[in-house]
Amino acid sequence: MFPSQIPGATVVGLTFDNGVVLGAEKRVSYGTHITSKSAKKLFPITDNVAAAAAGMIADMNILVRQVSAHVRILELETKQPVTPNSIAKIMSVIMYQQKWFPMMTQIILAGIEDKKPAVYVLDPLGSVIPDEYATVGTGAELAIGVVESDYKKNMSEQEAVDLAIKSIRSAINRDAASGDGIDILVVTENEIREQSVNT
């Protein structure tokens, strides 16, 4: 796959006072060709852990299925929820096993761990980096500037949602591989809520 053919996207993850916001635009492109204008790039994994992906959505679908199966088995064996950190490590191991034919996807994994919001970034080889906020995809450089200028610790949920939308809109305005609306997932200790926003 040539660099010009790697699918584009803009994905953002932000922690707020009692949860995490994940946001992604809906366009799927391959080089200069737009293959879909209504793709889902946000993936709930458990009741309080979700992931967002930039890159090959097919690879991410396979990865989420594998990770979800491992998580269900662990939950049955341990009779307790699996933490976001553990899910990130499971995902990392699966991605590293594919290192000779890597999954062409960058991931932001988010959830609630010990009643605190957590964000992890994974690259195609499975490196795991914890952070308070992150952006990935072809529009990441454009979105991170907006996030870093406006982000503050312990924001309210609405402030975090507004910042995620603002940063993705900024990327959509400059990145031809991003566009066609925005999906938002709000992850809290008790639930995952989804909404869509028109651009």
C-alpha positions as CSV (number, residue, x, y, z in Angstrom):
1,M,0.0,0.0,0.0
2,F,1.5,3.3,-1.0
3,P,1.3,6.2,1.5
4,S,-1.1,8.1,-0.8
5,Q,-3.5,5.2,-0.6
6,I,-3.6,4.9,3.2
7,P,-7.2,5.7,4.3
8,G,-7.5,9.1,5.9
9,A,-9.5,10.1,9.0
10,T,-9.6,12.4,12.0
11,V,-10.2,10.8,15.4
12,V,-10.1,12.6,18.8
13,G,-10.2,11.4,22.4
14,L,-10.5,13.7,25.4
15,T,-10.9,13.1,29.1
16,F,-13.3,15.2,31.1
17,D,-14.2,15.3,34.8
18,N,-15.9,11.9,35.0
19,G,-15.6,10.3,31.5
20,V,-14.1,10.4,28.1
21,V,-15.3,11.8,24.7
22,L,-14.4,10.0,21.5
23,G,-15.1,11.7,18.2
24,A,-14.6,10.7,14.6
25,E,-15.7,12.0,11.2
26,K,-17.6,9.6,8.8
27,R,-15.6,9.7,5.5
28,V,-13.7,6.7,4.3
29,S,-11.3,7.5,1.5
30,Y,-8.7,5.4,-0.4
31,G,-6.2,7.7,-2.1
32,T,-8.3,10.2,-4.0
33,H,-11.4,8.0,-4.0
34,I,-14.1,8.4,-1.3
35,T,-15.5,4.9,-0.6
36,S,-18.1,5.8,2.0
37,K,-19.7,8.9,3.6
38,S,-21.3,7.1,6.5
39,A,-18.7,4.9,8.1
40,K,-18.7,4.1,11.8
41,K,-15.2,4.6,13.3
42,L,-16.3,4.3,16.9
43,F,-16.5,0.9,18.6
44,P,-18.0,0.1,22.0
45,I,-16.1,-2.8,23.6
46,T,-17.6,-3.1,27.1
47,D,-20.1,-1.1,29.1
48,N,-17.4,1.5,29.9
49,V,-14.7,1.0,27.3
50,A,-14.7,2.0,23.7
51,A,-12.3,2.6,20.8
52,A,-12.0,4.9,17.8
53,A,-10.0,4.1,14.7
54,A,-8.3,5.9,11.8
55,G,-7.2,3.8,8.8
56,M,-8.5,0.5,7.5
57,I,-12.0,0.0,9.1
58,A,-11.9,-3.6,8.0
59,D,-8.8,-4.2,10.1
60,M,-10.4,-2.5,13.0
61,N,-13.6,-4.6,12.8
62,I,-11.5,-7.8,12.9
63,L,-9.5,-6.4,15.8
64,V,-12.5,-5.4,17.8
65,R,-14.1,-8.8,17.3
66,Q,-11.0,-10.5,18.6
67,V,-10.5,-8.2,21.5
68,S,-14.2,-8.4,22.5
69,A,-14.0,-12.2,22.5
70,H,-10.9,-12.2,24.8
71,V,-12.5,-9.7,27.1
72,R,-15.7,-11.8,27.4
73,I,-13.6,-14.9,28.3
74,L,-11.6,-12.9,30.9
75,E,-14.8,-11.5,32.4
76,L,-16.2,-15.1,32.7
77,E,-13.0,-16.4,34.2
78,T,-12.4,-13.6,36.7
79,K,-16.1,-12.6,37.3
80,Q,-15.1,-8.9,37.2
81,P,-14.9,-6.2,34.6
82,V,-11.7,-5.9,32.5
83,T,-10.0,-2.5,32.9
84,P,-9.2,-0.2,29.9
85,N,-5.5,-0.7,30.6
86,S,-5.9,-4.5,30.3
87,I,-8.0,-4.1,27.1
88,A,-5.3,-1.9,25.6
89,K,-2.6,-4.5,26.4
90,I,-4.7,-7.3,24.8
91,M,-5.2,-5.1,21.7
92,S,-1.4,-4.4,21.7
93,V,-0.5,-8.1,21.8
94,I,-2.8,-8.9,19.0
95,M,-1.5,-6.0,16.9
96,Y,2.1,-6.9,17.6
97,Q,1.5,-10.5,16.5
98,Q,0.6,-9.1,13.1
99,K,3.8,-7.1,12.8
100,W,5.0,-8.6,9.6
101,F,1.6,-7.8,8.0
102,P,0.5,-4.9,10.3
103,M,-3.1,-3.8,10.7
104,M,-3.3,-0.5,8.9
105,T,-5.1,1.3,11.8
106,Q,-4.3,3.8,14.5
107,I,-6.5,3.5,17.6
108,I,-7.6,5.6,20.6
109,L,-8.9,3.4,23.4
110,A,-10.9,5.1,26.1
111,G,-12.7,4.1,29.3
112,I,-13.0,4.4,33.1
113,E,-10.4,2.9,35.3
114,D,-10.6,3.1,39.1
115,K,-13.3,5.7,38.6
116,K,-11.0,7.9,36.6
117,P,-11.1,8.5,32.8
118,A,-8.3,7.0,30.8
119,V,-7.1,7.4,27.2
120,Y,-4.6,5.1,25.4
121,V,-3.2,5.5,21.9
122,L,-2.1,2.5,19.9
123,D,-0.1,2.5,16.6
124,P,-0.2,-0.3,14.0
125,L,2.6,-2.3,15.8
126,G,0.8,-2.2,19.1
127,S,2.7,0.5,21.0
128,V,0.5,1.8,23.9
129,I,0.8,5.4,25.1
130,P,-1.5,6.7,27.9
131,D,-2.5,10.4,27.7
132,E,-5.3,12.8,28.8
133,Y,-6.2,13.6,25.2
134,A,-5.1,12.4,21.7
135,T,-5.7,12.7,18.0
136,V,-4.9,10.2,15.2
137,G,-5.3,10.0,11.5
138,T,-4.5,12.2,8.5
139,G,-6.2,15.2,10.2
140,A,-4.4,14.6,13.5
141,E,-1.9,17.5,13.1
142,L,-4.8,19.9,12.4
143,A,-7.0,18.7,15.2
144,I,-4.3,18.6,17.9
145,G,-3.6,22.3,17.6
146,V,-7.2,23.1,18.5
147,V,-7.3,20.5,21.3
148,E,-4.0,21.8,22.9
149,S,-5.1,25.4,22.8
150,D,-8.5,24.8,24.5
151,Y,-8.1,21.6,26.6
152,K,-8.1,21.9,30.4
153,K,-8.3,19.3,33.1
154,N,-11.7,18.4,34.6
155,M,-13.7,19.9,31.9
156,S,-17.5,19.3,31.9
157,E,-18.9,16.7,29.5
158,Q,-20.4,19.4,27.3
159,E,-17.1,21.3,27.1
160,A,-15.3,18.1,26.1
161,V,-18.0,17.3,23.5
162,D,-17.8,20.8,22.1
163,L,-14.0,20.7,21.9
164,A,-14.0,17.4,20.2
165,I,-16.4,18.7,17.6
166,K,-14.5,21.9,17.1
167,S,-11.2,20.1,16.6
168,I,-12.6,17.6,14.1
169,R,-14.3,20.4,12.2
170,S,-11.0,22.2,12.0
171,A,-9.4,19.1,10.5
172,I,-12.3,18.6,8.1
173,N,-11.8,22.1,6.7
174,R,-8.2,21.4,5.7
175,D,-8.0,17.6,5.3
176,A,-9.6,16.2,2.1
177,A,-9.7,12.7,3.5
178,S,-11.9,13.8,6.4
179,G,-15.6,14.9,6.3
180,D,-19.3,14.0,6.0
181,G,-20.4,14.5,9.6
182,I,-19.1,13.7,13.0
183,D,-19.9,10.8,15.4
184,I,-19.4,11.3,19.1
185,L,-19.2,8.6,21.9
186,V,-19.4,9.7,25.5
187,V,-18.0,7.0,27.9
188,T,-18.8,7.2,31.6
189,E,-18.6,4.8,34.5
190,N,-22.2,3.5,33.9
191,E,-22.8,3.9,30.1
192,I,-21.8,4.7,26.6
193,R,-23.8,7.3,24.7
194,E,-23.6,8.1,21.0
195,Q,-24.6,11.1,19.0
196,S,-24.1,12.4,15.5
197,V,-23.4,15.9,14.4
198,N,-23.7,17.4,10.9
199,T,-20.8,19.4,9.6
